Amino acid sequence: MKRVMVFVIAADLCSNAVAACAMENKFSDPDALSRLITEKSEPYILVDVRTPEEYASGHIPTAVNFPVSIIAGKLATGERSALVIVYCASGRRSAMAKKTLDELGFTRVVDFGAISRWRGGLVEEGEREGPSRGPVHGG
């Protein structure tokens, strides 16, 4: 009987973890990310992990720039359960950034991948995005 109870609890925990993972990974979809940015349905941090020069040439609206080489020490949130979405030019650096943040204990990191997947407009250096409230948006 105890084994059955343990199995039921373990199965429930696993299904909850899978559901939570699926909810987070939806933001790797360009349309879902666009809705998140537009509707600000929950707090998030969108991080462009490319170089400052690449970021200045065009980035996704609301994104902040923390190159992958410094992200471990610079992401300005003590909240390890914050939704953090990372992207780069090809997907290689964003995968590295996700791995780094996962290892630092961040629990809701989504790898959007390549900026070329973004279907909306990009913000170039010098363009205003509206008032900034820091790196955490929405909610």
C-alpha atoms as an extended CHARMM CRD file, in Angstrom:
* protein
*
       139  EXT
         1         1  MET       CA              0.0000000000        0.0000000000        0.0000000000  PROA      1               0.0000000000
         2         2  LYS       CA              2.8330000000        2.3970000000        0.8620000000  PROA      2               0.0000000000
         3         3  ARG       CA              4.4700000000        1.7580000000       -2.5150000000  PROA      3               0.0000000000
         4         4  VAL       CA              1.2390000000        2.5790000000       -4.3250000000  PROA      4               0.0000000000
         5         5  MET       CA              0.8600000000        5.8070000000       -2.3280000000  PROA      5               0.0000000000
         6         6  VAL       CA              4.4690000000        6.8130000000       -3.0340000000  PROA      6               0.0000000000
         7         7  PHE       CA              3.9730000000        6.0490000000       -6.7180000000  PROA      7               0.0000000000
         8         8  VAL       CA              0.7800000000        8.1570000000       -6.8450000000  PROA      8               0.0000000000
         9         9  ILE       CA              2.4930000000       11.1020000000       -5.1390000000  PROA      9               0.0000000000
        10        10  ALA       CA              5.5480000000       10.7930000000       -7.4090000000  PROA      10              0.0000000000
        11        11  ALA       CA              3.3450000000       10.6050000000      -10.5120000000  PROA      11              0.0000000000
        12        12  ASP       CA              1.4160000000       13.6860000000       -9.3790000000  PROA      12              0.0000000000
        13        13  LEU       CA              4.6340000000       15.6310000000       -8.7670000000  PROA      13              0.0000000000
        14        14  CYS       CA              5.9860000000       14.6140000000      -12.1790000000  PROA      14              0.0000000000
        15        15  SER       CA              2.8030000000       15.6230000000      -13.9960000000  PROA      15              0.0000000000
        16        16  ASN       CA              2.8300000000       18.9990000000      -12.2180000000  PROA      16              0.0000000000
        17        17  ALA       CA              6.4720000000       19.5210000000      -13.2040000000  PROA      17              0.0000000000
        18        18  VAL       CA              5.7300000000       18.5840000000      -16.8190000000  PROA      18              0.0000000000
        19        19  ALA       CA              2.7590000000       20.9750000000      -16.8890000000  PROA      19              0.0000000000
        20        20  ALA       CA              4.8630000000       23.7990000000      -15.4410000000  PROA      20              0.0000000000
        21        21  CYS       CA              7.6180000000       23.1130000000      -17.9670000000  PROA      21              0.0000000000
        22        22  ALA       CA              5.1180000000       23.1650000000      -20.8180000000  PROA      22              0.0000000000
        23        23  MET       CA              3.7080000000       26.4870000000      -19.5840000000  PROA      23              0.0000000000
        24        24  GLU       CA              7.1870000000       28.0510000000      -19.5300000000  PROA      24              0.0000000000
        25        25  ASN       CA              8.2540000000       26.5920000000      -22.8670000000  PROA      25              0.0000000000
        26        26  LYS       CA              5.2630000000       28.1450000000      -24.5840000000  PROA      26              0.0000000000
        27        27  PHE       CA              7.2740000000       31.3760000000      -24.5470000000  PROA      27              0.0000000000
        28        28  SER       CA              9.7750000000       29.8270000000      -26.9230000000  PROA      28              0.0000000000
        29        29  ASP       CA              6.9780000000       30.2420000000      -29.5040000000  PROA      29              0.0000000000
        30        30  PRO       CA              7.1850000000       33.6190000000      -31.3090000000  PROA      30              0.0000000000
        31        31  ASP       CA              3.4370000000       34.2620000000      -31.1000000000  PROA      31              0.0000000000
        32        32  ALA       CA              3.2920000000       33.4780000000      -27.3800000000  PROA      32              0.0000000000
        33        33  LEU       CA              6.2610000000       35.7440000000      -26.6930000000  PROA      33              0.0000000000
        34        34  SER       CA              4.6370000000       38.5230000000      -28.7080000000  PROA      34              0.0000000000
        35        35  ARG       CA              1.4340000000       38.1790000000      -26.6610000000  PROA      35              0.0000000000
        36        36  LEU       CA              3.4250000000       38.2330000000      -23.4150000000  PROA      36              0.0000000000
        37        37  ILE       CA              5.1730000000       41.4580000000      -24.4430000000  PROA      37              0.0000000000
        38        38  THR       CA              1.9430000000       43.0860000000      -25.6550000000  PROA      38              0.0000000000
        39        39  GLU       CA             -0.3850000000       41.9620000000      -22.8720000000  PROA      39              0.0000000000
        40        40  LYS       CA              2.1680000000       41.9530000000      -20.0310000000  PROA      40              0.0000000000
        41        41  SER       CA              0.1910000000       39.0510000000      -18.5800000000  PROA      41              0.0000000000
        42        42  GLU       CA              2.9310000000       38.1490000000      -16.1120000000  PROA      42              0.0000000000
        43        43  PRO       CA              6.2820000000       39.5160000000      -14.9690000000  PROA      43              0.0000000000
        44        44  TYR       CA              9.2100000000       38.5010000000      -17.1620000000  PROA      44              0.0000000000
        45        45  ILE       CA             12.7560000000       39.4430000000      -18.0700000000  PROA      45              0.0000000000
        46        46  LEU       CA             13.6320000000       39.2090000000      -21.7680000000  PROA      46              0.0000000000
        47        47  VAL       CA             17.4020000000       38.9900000000      -22.1540000000  PROA      47              0.0000000000
        48        48  ASP       CA             19.3520000000       39.4880000000      -25.3740000000  PROA      48              0.0000000000
        49        49  VAL       CA             22.6390000000       37.6510000000      -24.7570000000  PROA      49              0.0000000000
        50        50  ARG       CA             24.3860000000       38.9870000000      -27.8780000000  PROA      50              0.0000000000
        51        51  THR       CA             27.1160000000       41.6360000000      -27.8140000000  PROA      51              0.0000000000
        52        52  PRO       CA             26.1920000000       45.2860000000      -27.1560000000  PROA      52              0.0000000000
        53        53  GLU       CA             26.8720000000       46.0400000000      -30.8430000000  PROA      53              0.0000000000
        54        54  GLU       CA             24.4820000000       43.3160000000      -31.9820000000  PROA      54              0.0000000000
        55        55  TYR       CA             21.8640000000       44.5040000000      -29.4720000000  PROA      55              0.0000000000
        56        56  ALA       CA             22.1720000000       48.1080000000      -30.7230000000  PROA      56              0.0000000000
        57        57  SER       CA             21.6230000000       46.9730000000      -34.3090000000  PROA      57              0.0000000000
        58        58  GLY       CA             18.1580000000       45.6810000000      -33.4070000000  PROA      58              0.0000000000
        59        59  HSD       CA             16.5810000000       43.8370000000      -30.5010000000  PROA      59              0.0000000000
        60        60  ILE       CA             13.1610000000       42.5180000000      -29.4870000000  PROA      60              0.0000000000
        61        61  PRO       CA             11.0670000000       45.1810000000      -27.6920000000  PROA      61              0.0000000000
        62        62  THR       CA             11.5100000000       45.2180000000      -23.8690000000  PROA      62              0.0000000000
        63        63  ALA       CA             14.7360000000       43.1890000000      -24.0510000000  PROA      63              0.0000000000
        64        64  VAL       CA             17.7060000000       44.0450000000      -21.8790000000  PROA      64              0.0000000000
        65        65  ASN       CA             21.2530000000       43.2520000000      -22.9410000000  PROA      65              0.0000000000
        66        66  PHE       CA             23.4490000000       40.9560000000      -20.8780000000  PROA      66              0.0000000000
        67        67  PRO       CA             26.0210000000       39.2620000000      -23.1210000000  PROA      67              0.0000000000
        68        68  VAL       CA             26.3830000000       35.5560000000      -22.3970000000  PROA      68              0.0000000000
        69        69  SER       CA             29.9500000000       36.1540000000      -21.2140000000  PROA      69              0.0000000000
        70        70  ILE       CA             28.7460000000       38.2140000000      -18.2290000000  PROA      70              0.0000000000
        71        71  ILE       CA             25.1860000000       37.0080000000      -17.6050000000  PROA      71              0.0000000000
        72        72  ALA       CA             26.1010000000       34.9140000000      -14.5660000000  PROA      72              0.0000000000
        73        73  GLY       CA             27.1900000000       37.9420000000      -12.5770000000  PROA      73              0.0000000000
        74        74  LYS       CA             24.9570000000       40.6320000000      -14.0120000000  PROA      74              0.0000000000
        75        75  LEU       CA             21.3400000000       39.4730000000      -14.1950000000  PROA      75              0.0000000000
        76        76  ALA       CA             19.7770000000       41.9120000000      -11.7510000000  PROA      76              0.0000000000
        77        77  THR       CA             17.2140000000       39.7890000000       -9.9950000000  PROA      77              0.0000000000
        78        78  GLY       CA             17.5110000000       37.9420000000       -6.7480000000  PROA      78              0.0000000000
        79        79  GLU       CA             14.2420000000       36.2090000000       -7.5590000000  PROA      79              0.0000000000
        80        80  ARG       CA             15.3140000000       32.8280000000       -8.8990000000  PROA      80              0.0000000000
        81        81  SER       CA             11.7050000000       31.9480000000       -9.8160000000  PROA      81              0.0000000000
        82        82  ALA       CA             11.3620000000       34.9070000000      -12.2020000000  PROA      82              0.0000000000
        83        83  LEU       CA             10.4360000000       34.0940000000      -15.7960000000  PROA      83              0.0000000000
        84        84  VAL       CA             13.6210000000       34.7250000000      -17.7960000000  PROA      84              0.0000000000
        85        85  ILE       CA             13.5530000000       34.3960000000      -21.5810000000  PROA      85              0.0000000000
        86        86  VAL       CA             16.9050000000       34.4320000000      -23.4110000000  PROA      86              0.0000000000
        87        87  TYR       CA             17.7220000000       34.7950000000      -27.1030000000  PROA      87              0.0000000000
        88        88  CYS       CA             20.6960000000       35.4740000000      -29.3720000000  PROA      88              0.0000000000
        89        89  ALA       CA             21.6460000000       35.4440000000      -33.0640000000  PROA      89              0.0000000000
        90        90  SER       CA             21.6400000000       31.7030000000      -33.7660000000  PROA      90              0.0000000000
        91        91  GLY       CA             20.5410000000       29.9400000000      -30.5890000000  PROA      91              0.0000000000
        92        92  ARG       CA             23.9850000000       28.7960000000      -29.4790000000  PROA      92              0.0000000000
        93        93  ARG       CA             24.6410000000       31.5790000000      -26.9570000000  PROA      93              0.0000000000
        94        94  SER       CA             21.0760000000       31.5160000000      -25.6450000000  PROA      94              0.0000000000
        95        95  ALA       CA             21.4390000000       27.7780000000      -24.9660000000  PROA      95              0.0000000000
        96        96  MET       CA             24.6560000000       28.5320000000      -23.0660000000  PROA      96              0.0000000000
        97        97  ALA       CA             22.9290000000       31.3190000000      -21.1220000000  PROA      97              0.0000000000
        98        98  LYS       CA             20.0060000000       29.0410000000      -20.2180000000  PROA      98              0.0000000000
        99        99  LYS       CA             22.3990000000       26.3740000000      -18.9770000000  PROA      99              0.0000000000
       100       100  THR       CA             24.2840000000       28.9510000000      -16.8880000000  PROA      100             0.0000000000
       101       101  LEU       CA             21.1000000000       30.3740000000      -15.3620000000  PROA      101             0.0000000000
       102       102  ASP       CA             19.7370000000       26.8830000000      -14.6670000000  PROA      102             0.0000000000
       103       103  GLU       CA             22.9840000000       26.0500000000      -12.8550000000  PROA      103             0.0000000000
       104       104  LEU       CA             22.6480000000       29.2640000000      -10.8030000000  PROA      104             0.0000000000
       105       105  GLY       CA             19.2600000000       28.1050000000       -9.5800000000  PROA      105             0.0000000000
       106       106  PHE       CA             16.9050000000       30.0310000000      -11.8550000000  PROA      106             0.0000000000
       107       107  THR       CA             13.8460000000       27.8150000000      -12.2300000000  PROA      107             0.0000000000
       108       108  ARG       CA             11.8940000000       29.4480000000      -15.0890000000  PROA      108             0.0000000000
       109       109  VAL       CA             14.4060000000       30.0010000000      -17.8940000000  PROA      109             0.0000000000
       110       110  VAL       CA             13.1930000000       29.7320000000      -21.4830000000  PROA      110             0.0000000000
       111       111  ASP       CA             15.5160000000       29.5870000000      -24.4690000000  PROA      111             0.0000000000
       112       112  PHE       CA             13.7500000000       31.4720000000      -27.2860000000  PROA      112             0.0000000000
       113       113  GLY       CA             16.6830000000       30.7220000000      -29.5820000000  PROA      113             0.0000000000
       114       114  ALA       CA             17.5380000000       32.8280000000      -32.6230000000  PROA      114             0.0000000000
       115       115  ILE       CA             16.3000000000       36.3990000000      -32.9820000000  PROA      115             0.0000000000
       116       116  SER       CA             15.4120000000       35.5450000000      -36.5860000000  PROA      116             0.0000000000
       117       117  ARG       CA             12.4260000000       33.5950000000      -35.1950000000  PROA      117             0.0000000000
       118       118  TRP       CA             10.9080000000       36.8900000000      -33.9530000000  PROA      118             0.0000000000
       119       119  ARG       CA              8.1020000000       37.9900000000      -36.2860000000  PROA      119             0.0000000000
       120       120  GLY       CA              7.6470000000       41.5270000000      -34.9780000000  PROA      120             0.0000000000
       121       121  GLY       CA              9.6690000000       44.6700000000      -35.4310000000  PROA      121             0.0000000000
       122       122  LEU       CA             13.0140000000       45.2550000000      -33.7930000000  PROA      122             0.0000000000
       123       123  VAL       CA             14.0760000000       48.2550000000      -31.7490000000  PROA      123             0.0000000000
       124       124  GLU       CA             17.3000000000       49.8870000000      -32.9040000000  PROA      124             0.0000000000
       125       125  GLU       CA             19.6390000000       51.9660000000      -30.7800000000  PROA      125             0.0000000000
       126       126  GLY       CA             18.2790000000       55.4680000000      -30.3120000000  PROA      126             0.0000000000
       127       127  GLU       CA             14.6170000000       54.4290000000      -30.6400000000  PROA      127             0.0000000000
       128       128  ARG       CA             12.4610000000       54.8670000000      -27.5610000000  PROA      128             0.0000000000
       129       129  GLU       CA             10.4660000000       51.9260000000      -26.2580000000  PROA      129             0.0000000000
       130       130  GLY       CA              8.4860000000       53.9220000000      -23.7310000000  PROA      130             0.0000000000
       131       131  PRO       CA              9.1660000000       54.3860000000      -20.0170000000  PROA      131             0.0000000000
       132       132  SER       CA             11.3940000000       51.7410000000      -18.5080000000  PROA      132             0.0000000000
       133       133  ARG       CA             10.6980000000       50.2300000000      -15.1190000000  PROA      133             0.0000000000
       134       134  GLY       CA             13.8670000000       48.1910000000      -15.0480000000  PROA      134             0.0000000000
       135       135  PRO       CA             14.4240000000       44.7650000000      -16.5190000000  PROA      135             0.0000000000
       136       136  VAL       CA             11.2590000000       43.1080000000      -15.1300000000  PROA      136             0.0000000000
       137       137  HSD       CA              8.2060000000       43.7170000000      -17.2990000000  PROA      137             0.0000000000
       138       138  GLY       CA              4.5270000000       42.9260000000      -16.9580000000  PROA      138             0.0000000000
       139       139  GLY       CA              2.4890000000       41.5480000000      -14.1230000000  PROA      139             0.0000000000
